[in-house]
Amino acid sequence: MTVYTARGNTATTWSEPTESIWQGLTGGPKRVGGKRTDLGIAERLFIGAVMNQPRGQRPWGMVTWLGEVYRTSRPTLYRIGEQTKESLEAEQGEKCAEGIAQREEAVKQKMSENRLNRTILTLTMPGKVSGRNMGDCLREAFGLERSNGYVSGLLHEAGRKAGAVLDRVEHQSMGAVVLARDEIFRGRNPNLLLVEPHSLTITGLYAANDREAETWGCALLLTQGRGVQIRGLAEDGCIPYAASCRAAGLEAAIQRDVWHTVEDAHQVVGDVEREALRAITAIAKLEKRLTTKRWQEETFQQWVSQNEQAERLLIQSGQVRFWYECLWDAVEMVDWRSGEIRNRAINAWLWNETLAGLRQIDHPRVRKLVDRLADQEDELLTFLDGLAPELETWQVRLVHHFIDPDWAAFFQATVAQVWRLEHALRNGHPSFAKSAALARQLLNEFVVDDPVAFHLAQDLLTLLEQVVRTSCAAEAINSVLRPFLESRRESTDQTSRQLFLNLFTLWFNLHKFERGPRSGKSPYQLAGIDLGSDDWLTVLGYPPD
């Protein structure tokens, strides 16, 4: 009994399932088109299946066997295999596209366009997700496909809305403030930043093509146009800063960042100490030559000269380090040892004495340092001018409560010392922990049964904390902004950069701090600014569904 129709030489037996399929072929409808009209659809599919087997899995000799059975050449067999593969891939691609469309339609029914926009904006801020990775997140989370162009268009639209919101913000509630300013660069293009240090409210963030005095002057005018009352500026001493105030017609007290100035002195200390170390190393080499080789008078004279130079450098390095510590003392607001609150007269005397001591050191690096420091005294001690009238007002309340002037002075020094020592602890100096605990214990004894003294202490601590001596608030904002700028590589022209900066400004001013003394509040809340909602996306016009 014949089970299947024999075709050519069937002596060869192939592995399953090839053998079973071959034996089950019984012809079928002929394929329309093609040179080999005698090969039906079933035969072509069988040939295609065999030819598309991985090269390592296809049995040896099978292609030759197919050519003999179907009386065709090897190129024809390979061509049929390619046609079969292309047809299957096209059909699979159509099904895949249809499946994606169906999934997108199902997701759209569950997710509105507004919710999708909120998701994209949240992935941008605070997510820092770049445009390319944004598509991967949407694809994995929702099965949606969105191009970089769609994301960029949404960010530009949101940036324009954010700019309109920022123009409507009423900054008058902040009162007259001291602003810290700095720049952050995107490539070679600067972004100009103005921030209120206490609440960390960004009052101005502008994309610019340069940081010249006229450009900074425009930034100051734009910030004042938003209702910000600028009574002072804290800055790092960049050359165009002073001219920018004149360009904007702004009369504000300028506070030079004390950290940058003293850090310059610290670098000089390191340079002199390294120079002394190199001289000591050279002496050691000369001594080795004198003790291991034949005596040479020239080497001995070099040793004498190097020894004198090393001793001089060691003395100078010790002197520079001493006067460097005096520089820090000259820009202090509170003496941590006694709790004395400084005034300009005391600090100016300390500053001048320090410069006089540095001038006695005959070293080129020290002479250059003195020349730079000599012109900075007025702007370095501006913070004491702002502190003096407010401190006098507080002292009037103090003397009404403490009749004895000695007790009043002692109470003021105790509160100020607590502030200074705890400030040192927050800045990473654990050696002050014991002194801070003792000072806090003494202050608690003052206020434990005296509510008036308690409020006086709190007011003085707040007063000292609000004094601005550095521009580190602006630098802190720059450190937050930098990763966002790096993740948005399409923000290359000035317009797109400004739209993105608008978006960042609104998000940062409305986001709540997670830790620290500002924990649980946003910069706008700390500044007393109310936009009607704490959700920055709702303010932009993308409320929750």
C-alpha positions as CSV (number, residue, x, y, z in Angstrom):
1,M,0.0,0.0,0.0
2,T,1.4,3.4,-1.0
3,V,1.4,5.9,1.8
4,Y,2.8,8.9,-0.2
5,T,3.7,9.7,-3.8
6,A,7.3,8.9,-4.5
7,R,9.3,11.7,-6.1
8,G,12.7,11.0,-7.6
9,N,15.3,9.2,-5.5
10,T,13.9,8.7,-2.0
11,A,16.5,6.5,-0.7
12,T,17.9,9.2,1.6
13,T,16.3,9.6,5.0
14,W,16.5,12.9,6.7
15,S,16.1,13.8,10.3
16,E,12.7,14.8,11.7
17,P,10.7,16.9,11.1
18,T,12.2,17.3,7.6
19,E,11.5,13.7,6.7
20,S,7.9,13.8,7.8
21,I,7.1,17.0,5.9
22,W,8.7,15.6,2.8
23,Q,6.7,12.4,2.9
24,G,3.5,14.3,3.4
25,L,3.8,16.6,0.4
26,T,1.2,15.7,-2.2
27,G,1.5,18.5,-4.6
28,G,-1.0,21.4,-4.3
29,P,-2.0,24.5,-6.3
30,K,0.7,25.8,-8.6
31,R,2.2,29.2,-7.8
32,V,1.3,31.9,-10.2
33,G,4.4,33.7,-11.6
34,G,8.0,32.6,-11.5
35,K,10.0,30.7,-14.0
36,R,9.4,27.3,-12.3
37,T,5.6,27.0,-12.7
38,D,5.7,23.3,-11.9
39,L,6.6,24.1,-8.3
40,G,3.5,24.5,-6.2
41,I,3.1,26.6,-3.0
42,A,3.7,23.5,-0.8
43,E,7.0,22.7,-2.6
44,R,8.2,26.3,-2.4
45,L,7.4,26.5,1.3
46,F,9.2,23.3,1.9
47,I,12.3,24.5,-0.1
48,G,12.2,27.8,1.7
49,A,12.0,26.1,5.1
50,V,15.0,23.9,4.3
51,M,17.1,26.7,2.8
52,N,16.4,29.0,5.8
53,Q,17.6,26.5,8.4
54,P,20.7,27.8,10.3
55,R,23.8,26.8,8.5
56,G,25.1,24.7,11.4
57,Q,21.8,22.8,11.8
58,R,21.0,22.0,8.1
59,P,22.3,18.5,7.3
60,W,25.1,18.2,4.9
61,G,24.0,17.4,1.3
62,M,20.4,18.5,1.7
63,V,20.7,21.3,-0.9
64,T,22.2,18.9,-3.4
65,W,19.3,16.4,-2.7
66,L,16.7,19.2,-3.2
67,G,18.3,20.0,-6.6
68,E,18.1,16.4,-7.7
69,V,14.5,15.9,-6.5
70,Y,13.1,19.0,-8.0
71,R,15.4,19.1,-11.0
72,T,16.5,22.7,-10.3
73,S,19.8,24.5,-9.8
74,R,21.3,25.7,-6.5
75,P,20.8,29.4,-7.3
76,T,17.1,28.8,-7.9
77,L,16.9,27.0,-4.5
78,Y,18.6,29.9,-2.7
79,R,16.4,32.4,-4.5
80,I,13.3,30.6,-3.4
81,G,14.6,30.6,0.2
82,E,15.2,34.3,0.1
83,Q,11.7,35.0,-1.3
84,T,10.2,32.9,1.4
85,K,12.1,34.7,4.1
86,E,11.2,38.1,2.8
87,S,7.5,37.2,2.6
88,L,7.4,35.9,6.1
89,E,9.3,38.9,7.5
90,A,6.9,41.3,5.7
91,E,3.9,39.5,7.1
92,Q,5.4,39.4,10.6
93,G,6.2,43.1,10.4
94,E,2.6,43.9,9.4
95,K,1.3,41.9,12.3
96,C,3.8,43.6,14.7
97,A,2.7,47.0,13.5
98,E,-0.9,46.1,13.8
99,G,-0.2,44.8,17.4
100,I,1.6,48.0,18.4
101,A,-1.3,50.1,17.0
102,Q,-3.8,48.0,18.9
103,R,-1.8,48.3,22.1
104,E,-1.4,52.1,21.7
105,E,-5.2,52.4,21.1
106,A,-5.8,50.4,24.3
107,V,-3.4,52.5,26.3
108,K,-5.0,55.7,24.9
109,Q,-8.3,54.6,26.1
110,K,-6.9,54.3,29.6
111,M,-4.3,57.2,29.4
112,S,-5.3,60.6,28.3
113,E,-3.0,63.0,26.5
114,N,-2.8,65.2,29.5
115,R,-1.6,62.3,31.7
116,L,1.0,61.3,29.0
117,N,2.3,64.9,29.0
118,R,2.5,64.9,32.8
119,T,4.5,61.6,32.6
120,I,6.9,63.1,30.0
121,L,7.5,66.3,32.0
122,T,8.0,64.3,35.3
123,L,10.5,62.1,33.5
124,T,12.3,65.3,32.5
125,M,12.1,66.9,36.0
126,P,13.1,65.6,38.3
127,G,13.8,62.4,36.3
128,K,16.7,63.9,34.2
129,V,15.7,61.4,31.4
130,S,17.1,62.3,28.0
131,G,15.0,62.4,24.9
132,R,16.3,59.0,23.6
133,N,15.7,57.3,26.9
134,M,12.3,58.9,27.1
135,G,11.1,56.7,24.3
136,D,12.4,53.6,26.0
137,C,10.6,54.5,29.2
138,L,7.2,55.1,27.4
139,R,7.6,52.0,25.4
140,E,8.3,49.7,28.4
141,A,5.8,51.3,30.7
142,F,2.8,52.0,28.4
143,G,3.7,50.4,25.0
144,L,3.6,53.9,23.4
145,E,5.9,55.2,20.8
146,R,6.9,58.9,21.0
147,S,9.6,60.5,19.0
148,N,12.3,63.0,20.2
149,G,10.5,65.6,18.1
150,Y,7.3,65.1,20.1
151,V,9.1,65.3,23.4
152,S,11.0,68.5,22.4
153,G,7.8,70.1,21.2
154,L,6.1,69.4,24.5
155,L,9.0,70.8,26.4
156,H,9.0,73.9,24.3
157,E,5.3,74.4,24.8
158,A,5.7,73.8,28.6
159,G,8.7,76.2,28.6
160,R,6.6,79.0,27.0
161,K,3.8,78.4,29.6
162,A,6.4,78.5,32.4
163,G,7.8,81.8,31.2
164,A,4.3,83.3,31.2
165,V,3.8,82.0,34.8
166,L,7.2,83.4,36.0
167,D,6.4,86.8,34.5
168,R,3.2,86.9,36.7
169,V,4.9,85.9,39.9
170,E,4.7,88.6,42.6
171,H,8.1,88.9,44.2
172,Q,7.1,91.9,46.4
173,S,6.4,89.6,49.3
174,M,10.1,88.8,49.6
175,G,10.9,92.4,50.4
176,A,14.3,93.9,49.8
177,V,16.8,91.0,49.3
178,V,20.4,90.2,48.7
179,L,20.8,88.0,45.7
180,A,23.6,85.7,44.9
181,R,24.6,85.5,41.2
182,D,26.8,83.3,39.1
183,E,27.0,81.7,35.7
184,I,26.7,78.1,34.4
185,F,27.9,77.3,30.9
186,R,26.2,75.2,28.3
187,G,29.2,74.6,25.9
188,R,30.5,78.1,25.4
189,N,27.2,79.8,26.1
190,P,26.6,81.1,29.7
191,N,23.3,81.0,31.6
192,L,23.0,83.9,34.1
193,L,21.6,83.0,37.5
194,L,20.2,85.1,40.3
195,V,19.0,83.4,43.5
196,E,17.8,84.5,46.9
197,P,20.1,82.6,49.4
198,H,17.7,82.0,52.3
199,S,14.8,80.4,50.5
200,L,16.8,79.4,47.4
201,T,14.2,81.0,45.2
202,I,15.5,81.5,41.7
203,T,14.5,85.1,40.8
204,G,16.2,85.1,37.4
205,L,17.7,82.5,35.1
206,Y,18.5,83.7,31.6
207,A,20.1,82.1,28.5
208,A,22.8,84.4,27.1
209,N,25.4,84.5,24.4
210,D,28.0,86.1,26.6
211,R,28.5,87.4,30.2
212,E,29.6,90.9,29.5
213,A,28.6,93.8,31.7
214,E,25.8,94.9,29.4
215,T,24.3,91.4,29.3
216,W,24.4,91.2,33.1
217,G,22.9,94.6,33.3
218,C,19.9,93.4,31.2
219,A,19.5,90.4,33.5
220,L,19.4,92.7,36.5
221,L,16.8,94.9,34.8
222,L,14.7,91.9,33.9
223,T,14.8,90.7,37.4
224,Q,13.8,94.0,38.8
225,G,11.0,94.1,36.2
226,R,9.5,91.0,38.0
227,G,9.2,93.0,41.2
228,V,12.4,91.9,42.9
229,Q,13.8,94.6,45.2
230,I,17.6,94.1,45.0
231,R,19.4,95.7,48.0
232,G,22.6,93.8,47.6
233,L,24.5,91.3,45.5
234,A,26.8,88.4,46.6
235,E,29.3,87.5,43.9
236,D,32.6,85.9,43.3
237,G,34.4,89.0,42.0
238,C,34.0,88.4,38.2
239,I,35.3,91.4,36.3
240,P,32.0,92.4,34.5
241,Y,30.0,92.3,37.7
242,A,30.8,95.9,39.0
243,A,30.2,97.4,35.6
244,S,26.9,95.6,35.2
245,C,25.4,97.4,38.2
246,R,26.4,100.7,36.6
247,A,24.9,99.6,33.3
248,A,21.6,98.8,35.0
249,G,21.6,101.9,37.1
250,L,21.5,99.7,40.2
251,E,22.8,101.0,43.5
252,A,23.3,97.9,45.6
253,A,25.8,96.8,48.2
254,I,28.2,94.4,46.7
255,Q,29.4,91.5,48.9
256,R,32.5,89.8,47.6
257,D,32.5,86.0,48.2
258,V,34.8,85.5,51.2
259,W,35.4,81.8,50.4
260,H,36.9,82.5,47.0
261,T,39.2,85.2,48.4
262,V,40.5,83.1,51.3
263,E,40.8,80.0,49.0
264,D,43.2,82.0,46.9
265,A,45.4,82.5,50.0
266,H,45.1,78.7,50.7
267,Q,46.5,77.9,47.2
268,V,49.4,80.2,47.9
269,V,50.0,78.3,51.2
270,G,50.1,75.1,49.3
271,D,52.4,76.4,46.6
272,V,55.0,77.7,49.2
273,E,54.9,74.5,51.2
274,R,55.4,72.4,48.0
275,E,58.3,74.6,47.0
276,A,59.9,74.0,50.4
277,L,59.3,70.3,50.1
278,R,61.1,70.3,46.7
279,A,64.0,72.1,48.3
280,I,64.3,69.5,51.0
281,T,64.2,66.7,48.5
282,A,67.0,68.4,46.5
283,I,69.1,68.7,49.8
284,A,68.6,65.0,50.4
285,K,70.0,64.1,47.0
286,L,73.0,66.4,47.4
287,E,73.8,64.8,50.8
288,K,73.7,61.4,49.3
289,R,76.2,62.5,46.7
290,L,78.5,63.9,49.3
291,T,78.4,60.8,51.5
292,T,78.7,58.1,48.8
293,K,81.1,59.7,46.3
294,R,84.4,61.5,46.3
295,W,84.2,64.9,47.9
296,Q,83.4,67.7,45.5
297,E,83.5,71.3,46.6
298,E,81.0,72.4,44.0
299,T,78.5,69.9,45.3
300,F,79.0,71.1,48.8
301,Q,78.4,74.7,47.8
302,Q,75.2,73.7,46.1
303,W,74.2,71.9,49.3
304,V,74.9,75.0,51.4
305,S,72.8,77.2,48.9
306,Q,69.9,74.7,48.9
307,N,70.0,74.3,52.6
308,E,69.7,78.1,53.1
309,Q,66.9,78.3,50.6
310,A,65.0,75.4,52.2
311,E,65.2,76.9,55.6
312,R,64.0,80.2,54.3
313,L,61.1,78.5,52.5
314,L,60.1,76.6,55.6
315,I,60.0,79.8,57.6
316,Q,58.0,81.5,54.9
317,S,55.5,78.6,54.6
318,G,54.9,78.7,58.3
319,Q,54.3,82.5,58.2
320,V,52.0,82.2,55.2
321,R,49.9,79.5,56.9
322,F,49.6,81.7,60.1
323,W,48.5,84.8,58.2
324,Y,46.1,82.6,56.1
325,E,44.3,81.6,59.4
326,C,44.3,85.3,60.3
327,L,42.5,86.0,57.0
328,W,39.7,83.7,58.0
329,D,39.5,85.5,61.3
330,A,39.3,88.9,59.5
331,V,36.2,87.8,57.6
332,E,34.4,86.1,60.5
333,M,31.1,87.4,61.8
334,V,31.2,85.8,65.2
335,D,34.3,84.9,67.2
336,W,33.8,81.2,68.0
337,R,36.0,81.5,71.1
338,S,34.2,84.3,72.9
339,G,31.0,84.7,71.0
340,E,31.8,88.4,70.1
341,I,29.8,89.7,67.2
342,R,32.2,91.6,65.0
343,N,31.9,95.0,63.4
344,R,33.6,96.6,60.5
345,A,36.2,98.4,62.6
346,I,37.4,95.2,64.3
347,N,37.6,93.2,61.1
348,A,39.2,96.0,59.1
349,W,41.9,96.2,61.7
350,L,42.5,92.5,61.5
351,W,42.5,92.6,57.7
352,N,45.1,95.4,57.6
353,E,47.3,93.7,60.2
354,T,47.2,90.5,58.2
355,L,48.1,92.3,54.9
356,A,51.0,94.0,56.8
357,G,52.2,90.6,58.0
358,L,52.0,89.2,54.5
359,R,54.0,92.1,53.0
360,Q,56.9,91.2,55.2
361,I,57.3,87.8,53.4
362,D,59.6,88.2,50.5
363,H,58.1,85.6,48.1
364,P,56.7,86.3,44.5
365,R,53.5,84.3,45.1
366,V,52.9,86.1,48.4
367,R,53.5,89.6,46.8
368,K,50.9,88.8,44.1
369,L,48.4,87.6,46.7
370,V,48.8,90.8,48.7
371,D,48.2,92.9,45.6
372,R,44.9,91.1,45.0
373,L,43.8,91.3,48.6
374,A,44.6,95.0,49.0
375,D,41.7,96.0,46.7
376,Q,39.0,93.7,48.2
377,E,38.6,94.9,51.8
378,D,35.5,97.1,51.2
379,E,33.5,94.5,49.3
380,L,34.6,91.6,51.6
381,L,33.2,93.3,54.7
382,T,29.9,94.6,53.3
383,F,28.0,92.0,55.3
384,L,29.0,93.7,58.5
385,D,27.4,97.0,57.3
386,G,24.1,95.2,56.7
387,L,24.2,93.4,60.1
388,A,24.9,96.5,62.2
389,P,21.5,98.3,62.0
390,E,19.5,95.1,62.6
391,L,21.7,94.1,65.5
392,E,21.2,97.5,67.1
393,T,17.5,97.2,66.8
394,W,17.7,93.8,68.5
395,Q,20.0,95.1,71.2
396,V,17.4,97.7,72.2
397,R,15.0,94.9,73.0
398,L,17.8,93.1,74.8
399,V,18.6,95.9,77.3
400,H,14.9,96.3,78.1
401,H,14.8,92.7,79.2
402,F,18.2,92.4,80.9
403,I,18.7,95.5,83.1
404,D,22.2,94.6,84.0
405,P,24.4,95.4,80.9
406,D,26.9,92.6,81.8
407,W,24.2,90.0,81.8
408,A,22.9,91.4,78.5
409,A,26.4,91.2,76.9
410,F,26.9,87.7,78.3
411,F,23.5,86.5,76.9
412,Q,24.3,88.0,73.4
413,A,27.7,86.3,73.4
414,T,26.2,83.0,74.4
415,V,23.6,83.0,71.7
416,A,26.2,84.1,69.1
417,Q,28.6,81.5,70.1
418,V,25.9,78.8,69.8
419,W,25.2,79.9,66.3
420,R,28.9,80.0,65.3
421,L,29.7,76.6,66.7
422,E,26.7,74.9,65.3
423,H,27.4,76.5,62.0
424,A,30.9,75.0,62.1
425,L,29.3,71.6,62.8
426,R,27.0,71.9,59.8
427,N,30.0,72.7,57.6
428,G,31.8,69.5,58.6
429,H,34.0,70.4,61.5
430,P,33.3,67.7,64.2
431,S,36.0,69.0,66.5
432,F,33.6,71.7,67.6
433,A,31.0,69.2,68.8
434,K,31.9,69.4,72.5
435,S,32.1,73.2,72.6
436,A,28.8,73.5,70.8
437,A,27.1,71.1,73.3
438,L,28.4,73.2,76.2
439,A,27.3,76.5,74.6
440,R,23.8,75.1,73.8
441,Q,23.5,73.8,77.4
442,L,24.4,77.3,78.8
443,L,21.9,78.9,76.5
444,N,19.1,76.5,77.6
445,E,19.7,77.5,81.2
446,F,19.1,81.1,80.1
447,V,15.8,80.5,78.4
448,V,14.3,77.5,80.2
449,D,11.9,79.7,82.4
450,D,12.1,82.9,80.4
451,P,10.0,83.1,77.3
452,V,11.2,86.6,76.4
453,A,14.8,85.5,76.5
454,F,13.8,82.5,74.4
455,H,12.3,84.7,71.7
456,L,15.3,87.0,71.9
457,A,17.7,84.1,71.3
458,Q,15.6,82.8,68.4
459,D,15.5,86.2,66.8
460,L,19.3,86.7,67.1
461,L,20.0,83.2,65.7
462,T,17.7,84.0,62.7
463,L,19.4,87.4,62.3
464,L,22.9,85.9,62.1
465,E,21.7,83.1,59.8
466,Q,20.3,85.5,57.3
467,V,23.5,87.4,56.8
468,V,24.9,86.7,53.3
469,R,28.6,86.4,53.0
470,T,29.1,84.1,50.0
471,S,27.6,83.3,46.6
472,C,27.5,79.6,47.4
473,A,23.7,79.5,47.0
474,A,24.0,80.3,43.3
475,E,26.7,77.6,43.0
476,A,24.5,75.1,44.7
477,I,21.7,75.8,42.2
478,N,24.2,75.4,39.4
479,S,25.2,72.0,40.7
480,V,21.5,71.0,40.5
481,L,21.0,72.5,37.0
482,R,24.1,71.1,35.3
483,P,22.8,67.4,35.0
484,F,19.5,68.7,33.5
485,L,21.3,70.7,30.9
486,E,23.5,67.7,30.0
487,S,20.5,65.4,29.5
488,R,18.8,67.9,27.0
489,R,21.2,67.9,24.1
490,E,18.7,69.7,21.8
491,S,18.9,72.8,23.9
492,T,21.6,74.4,21.8
493,D,20.2,77.7,20.5
494,Q,19.3,80.5,22.8
495,T,15.6,80.3,22.4
496,S,15.3,76.6,23.3
497,R,17.7,77.0,26.2
498,Q,15.6,79.8,27.6
499,L,12.4,77.7,27.3
500,F,14.1,74.9,29.2
501,L,15.5,77.3,31.8
502,N,12.0,78.6,32.4
503,L,10.8,75.1,32.9
504,F,13.6,74.3,35.4
505,T,13.0,77.6,37.3
506,L,9.3,76.9,37.8
507,W,10.0,73.3,38.8
508,F,12.7,74.1,41.3
509,N,10.8,77.0,42.9
510,L,7.8,74.7,43.5
511,H,9.5,71.5,44.4
512,K,9.7,70.7,48.2
513,F,13.0,70.1,49.9
514,E,13.3,66.6,51.3
515,R,15.8,67.2,54.1
516,G,17.7,69.9,55.9
517,P,16.3,73.0,57.7
518,R,14.0,73.7,54.6
519,S,12.5,70.2,54.7
520,G,8.9,69.9,53.6
521,K,8.7,73.4,52.0
522,S,9.4,74.7,48.5
523,P,11.4,77.9,47.8
524,Y,8.2,79.8,46.9
525,Q,6.6,78.7,50.2
526,L,9.7,79.9,52.1
527,A,9.6,83.2,50.2
528,G,5.9,83.7,50.9
529,I,4.8,83.4,47.2
530,D,1.6,81.6,46.4
531,L,0.7,80.4,42.9
532,G,-2.5,78.7,43.9
533,S,-1.0,75.1,43.8
534,D,2.1,73.3,45.0
535,D,2.1,71.1,41.9
536,W,4.2,72.7,39.2
537,L,2.5,70.7,36.5
538,T,-0.9,71.9,37.6
539,V,0.4,75.5,37.5
540,L,1.6,74.8,33.9
541,G,-1.8,73.7,32.8
542,Y,-1.4,69.9,33.1
543,P,-3.5,69.0,36.2
544,P,-3.9,65.3,37.3
545,D,-6.7,63.4,35.6
